[in-house]
Amino acid sequence: MAFESNNFNVAKKFPLERSEFSVECNIDAGENVVKVLSVSLGLGRVNSETLNGVVNFSSCLDVKLVVLSSDGQLNTIATTNPFSSKFENENIENNQLAMVKLKIIDYNIDSINGSSVKIIVNLEQCGFIVANKEIKTIQSSDEDICTKNEDINIIRFLGSGKEDIEVASEINIRDKINKILLSESGVIVKSVESGVNFVTISGEVATRVIYINDNDKFESGYVYDTFKEEIEIEGATRDSLVDGKAVVVQEDVKCELVEDEKGCKIIVKVPLTLSAVAFGEENFSVVKDLYSTKCFTKVTTESFDMTYICPLELVEGKIEGSLVLEDDKPRVDKILFSGGNSVTITNSYINDGEIFIEGIAKTTVIYLNDEDNSFYSAQIDVPFTLSDKFSYQEGGMLSVDAIVYDVDVAVKKGRELFYDAKVKASVSYCFDKVSGIITEASLLEEYPQKDYAMEVLFARSGEQLWDIAKEAKVKEEQIISQNADVTFPLSEDTSLILFYQRV
């Protein structure tokens, strides 16, 4: 055959359709509930299966409720609520890598009936499919086919890996602790680096613990710890393009209380699921142009795209906002604590060399009113925008994860609540590179037979040897051998002589 396939693979990352769904959580508190004061929500591990046309996945919602019981006590109820969903897309193929991302949008306390609490949680599902896509191209060893080759830079998907780790931290406290009321943990990835057959993910875990001391006073504190873990990915090199994620397995977070004669300490154990992907850049030789010295040819050229993964970026900032209580809400005489601290990224985009991240920070303030000596709560929603310099242009795909920490709420004149917190956002970005390539070629009828033994070509200044040979439908070697004193590209208009052997 005149032409043979010379196919190769390139990395392709495409988004899964974004959609929302609801999960109904029916919780048995084990006691009569008068009020639900705060709701803390977290997501568990995501288990997915990729089949032709569909990605099925399952996970669970970790729900922690701080409730006021009928005996006037504040208690914490923790439950795990499994759920499942799916993505459907005709481009999904069996065994492709699905990177499923879940986001908690909002919740609604649907009903409280004795010890039963029903909560409806709205979730968003999105994510990506990562795979290698085969690109068709050709090559030829036929002596009558002249080819012009060039090296192109291609990106291939090398593989992925996962690792489960546990980050343990300690909070030393001088006072005695009566009860741990609530803990909330978040994780942020700060860097992803590639090595030989592994990828290293580094990040930080922030946990807020709320407890009641032996004087029945509400106290809270943050504990921070870092992690650095290697994930094995065969084929990765120090030059690989890499990305990584970290997720807190919320249903398995544990807070242990250890007491001694000096006081006590809280040991927080936060399990994480780390995942990483690696892509490799390499040169691949392809046929850029071709012609036949005997036949007319039909050449098909098509474009293809491949996904380029950019280094992870970290954006930090501050969030401030306020809430004025409605007239029918009792005034705030004493803030006890805030729970349900979370952040939801609503939008992200690049404009004029900057990245903009928009979101909503949320917390629920639990407070005391002196008139009736009762517990109340108020939810604060604070919209915010972060921005930072960004070296990549718009048009790619952004994926942003964020945590809030150092959350503080103060009250003024009993009715205005002020929210203050810090935020860190981890930004993953990729975009498609487009190239053109010859995908098919075929030979047509033969050229008319030349009835002359010599031909004079009038070539212009600047013309390349390849272009002249292609136009004349002869090999480059024939032009060189028969015009030995000419150099290419031509420095001036030149007459070239070609001799043909007549049969």
C-alpha positions, -999 to +999 in steps of 0.1 A: +000+000+000+012+035-007+000+048+027-001+032+061-017+044+094+005+061+119-021+069+146-012+084+180-031+093+212-036+127+228-051+137+262-087+149+261-105+163+291-142+173+287-168+184+312-197+163+325-230+181+324-237+202+355-270+195+372-287+197+406-306+171+426-319+168+461-312+143+489-338+137+516-323+130+550-346+115+576-328+117+610-338+100+642-325+123+670-333+097+697-350+125+718-376+151+714-363+180+694-376+215+701-353+234+676-325+227+652-300+254+659-273+246+633-267+222+604-232+211+593-230+192+561-201+173+545-196+148+517-181+113+519-160+093+494-173+092+458-173+057+442-179+058+405-182+034+376-178+044+339-197+025+313-206+033+277-227+064+278-230+067+315-211+074+348-228+059+378-216+071+412-225+070+449-215+089+480-230+100+513-240+131+532-226+136+566-251+156+586-243+171+621-272+188+639-269+209+670-304+206+685-322+220+715-340+191+732-372+192+753-351+191+785-334+223+775-300+207+766-279+213+735-270+180+718-253+170+686-268+144+663-246+129+636-259+108+607-246+094+574-271+094+545-261+075+514-272+086+479-265+079+442-268+096+409-254+095+373-242+114+343-252+105+308-233+114+277-228+096+244-191+105+244-185+085+277-168+052+270-162+022+292-133+025+317-126+061+311-115+081+341-144+100+356-135+129+380-169+135+398-172+167+418-201+173+442-211+206+458-235+213+486-257+242+474-282+247+502-305+228+526-340+232+541-353+219+574-384+203+560-400+191+593-394+184+630-417+159+645-408+146+680-374+129+676-377+129+638-360+156+617-363+157+579-338+178+560-337+183+522-302+190+509-297+205+474-265+192+457-248+200+424-230+174+404-203+182+378-169+169+369-148+158+340-139+128+318-102+123+312-090+099+285-067+094+256-082+101+222-068+083+191-058+107+162-056+093+127-026+101+106-005+084+079+030+075+068+045+061+036+076+041+026+067+041-011+096+053-032+073+073-054+057+092-025+076+123-012+068+133+024+077+163+044+078+154+081+078+176+112+079+170+150+048+181+168+043+184+206+016+161+218+001+156+253-009+122+265-028+111+295-004+089+315-027+077+343-042+085+377-039+073+413-056+076+447-044+074+482-062+074+516-044+091+545-053+104+579-041+137+594-041+138+632-039+170+652-040+179+688-056+209+707-042+213+742-066+229+766-060+239+802-097+237+813-117+206+817-141+199+789-177+189+796-186+180+760-174+183+725-203+199+707-192+201+671-162+197+647-159+210+611-130+201+589-119+213+555-089+207+532-071+227+506-045+215+481-016+240+479+008+223+454+010+193+431+044+182+419+056+153+397+084+129+402+095+096+386+065+073+386+047+093+414+029+126+420+033+145+453+003+164+467+008+189+495-019+208+514-035+219+547-063+207+569-082+232+590-105+219+617-127+240+640-138+224+673-166+238+695-168+225+730-184+233+764-160+235+794-168+225+829-181+260+836-207+255+809-191+281+787-190+276+750-154+277+735-140+271+701-107+269+684-090+261+651-062+236+646-042+235+614-020+207+601-002+201+568+003+170+547+025+158+519+019+125+502+032+106+472+007+089+449+021+063+425+014+069+388+035+047+365+050+066+336+051+100+353+083+120+351+096+152+366+084+171+336+048+157+336+018+180+338-001+171+370-032+180+389-046+168+422-075+169+446-081+163+483-114+155+499-123+151+536-141+119+543-165+137+566-183+107+580-151+093+594-137+124+611-131+117+648-126+139+678-112+122+709-110+137+743-080+128+765-079+142+801-049+143+825-040+162+857-029+193+837-061+196+817-071+179+786-065+177+749-086+171+719-072+147+692-087+153+658-083+126+632-093+137+597-093+111+569-085+123+534-089+108+500-062+122+477-063+118+439-039+128+411-037+127+373-005+130+352+000+140+316+031+137+295+045+160+267+064+144+239+075+150+203+059+129+176+069+129+139+040+134+115+036+139+077+031+176+072+029+175+034+032+150+006+030+144-031+035+116-056+060+117-085+037+095-106+001+102-096-023+129-086-031+126-049-061+134-028-051+146+007-075+151+037-064+174+064-083+178+097-078+196+130-076+179+164-075+192+199-057+180+230-059+192+266-031+211+283-030+210+321-017+242+338+000+242+372-023+246+402-028+281+416-037+292+452-058+323+457-063+337+492-084+365+506-107+378+533-145+378+535-165+404+554-202+410+557-231+417+580-267+408+587-294+429+604-319+407+622-355+409+611-380+427+635-396+394+645-363+379+656-353+382+693-323+404+699-288+390+704-277+393+740-249+368+739-233+349+710-226+313+721-210+299+689-214+296+652-218+264+633-223+252+598-194+272+585-191+266+547-182+283+514-198+277+480-181+288+448-208+301+424-188+313+395-152+317+383-137+333+352-106+349+337-106+384+324-077+406+312-050+387+330-069+382+363-089+353+377-121+362+395-138+338+420-173+345+432-190+326+461-211+327+492-198+321+527-223+308+552-226+303+589-253+299+615-250+320+647-264+305+679-272+331+705-290+337+738-318+361+744-320+373+780-357+382+780-369+346+777-335+329+784-338+309+752-315+297+724-320+311+689-301+310+656-296+332+626-280+322+593-256+346+577-249+345+539-220+366+527-214+370+490-177+377+481-153+380+451-116+370+451-093+381+424-056+376+416-032+378+386-035+348+363-011+341+335-035+321+313-061+335+289-098+329+291-114+301+272-104+271+292-120+250+320-117+262+356-123+240+387-121+257+421-122+243+456-122+265+486-123+265+524-131+292+550-112+295+583-107+318+612-144+325+611-155+352+637-189+367+643-196+398+664-228+416+674-235+454+675-265+469+694-281+434+696-294+433+661-265+436+636-242+406+631-208+411+616-190+382+598-153+380+593-133+351+578-104+341+557-107+320+525-083+299+505-091+287+470-073+261+449-076+266+412-072+240+385-071+252+349-068+235+315-074+245+279-074+228+245-046+232+220-056+228+184-034+215+156-039+203+120-028+171+105-031+149+074-055+121+082-060+104+048-044+104+014-051+084-018-036+081-052-056+090-083-048+088-120-013+089-132+002+122-145+003+126-183+035+112-198+062+140-204+071+142-242+102+162-236+137+154-222+144+188-206+125+214-186+134+248-174+117+260-141+115+297-133+117+299-095+113+330-075+136+344-048+128+329-013+113+297-026+121+265-007+133+233-023+103+213-012+078+237-028+097+237-061+100+199-062+063+195-053+052+219-081+075+200-106+064+166-092+100+154-089+121+143-060+142+170-042+173+150-049+168+154-087+168+192-085+198+192-063+219+168-084+210+186-116+215+221-102+245+216-080+255+253-078+221+264-065+214+269-028+180+269-011+160+289-002+167+309-033+184+343-027+172+356-062+150+346-091+166+315-107+162+293-137+164+256-128+170+229-154+155+194-151+164+165-174+141+135-178+150+101-191+128+093-220+117+057-225 
